[in-house]
Amino acid sequence: MTGIVRRSARALLLDGDELVLIKRTRPGREPYWVTVGGGVEDEDASLEDALRREVFEELGGTVGRAELVHLVTDELDDGLGVQHIFAARLEFMDQSVRTGTEFSRPERGGYEVVRIPFTAEAIRATELMPPPLAEFAANNTEAIRSVLDRPVRAT
């Protein structure tokens, strides 16, 4: 049995009626879009803490309540990668204080913050990666809004 070698925390991050994404441009590749988030680090006390750290690093932002809504499992060369997908609302953003190491490495390409309408049509018209996440988001826009509007667990 292959073990989990990488975990990440990502957000279907809503700002009003828009989905906040990162447009990735890399040399030699067509642009694509990803949700905000990244790898869970040893210092992160929880998956949700990792998500909050990533939102701050990538957006200079903060989120309110975050609800785990989906998992995406990837086969990697040395094991499995699991992406923990949260739904959350953006509370604040100041891109001038982004701290992610990717911003100081031009060879990694561009990281542009973009917003698209949080509709199935807009998600399907965007090259959102990975495809299983794009399909989940497009098929569940109303359910995701519902989770954010009415918590599924007590706080």
Protein Blocks (a to p, Z undefined) as FASTA:
>chain_A
ZZdfbdcddddddehjaccddddddehiacddddedddddfklmbfklmmmmmmmmmnop
acdddddfbdcddddfklccdddddddddfbdcfklgcbfklmmmknopaddddddddfk
lmmmpccddfklmmmmmmmmmmmmmmmmmcfbdZZ
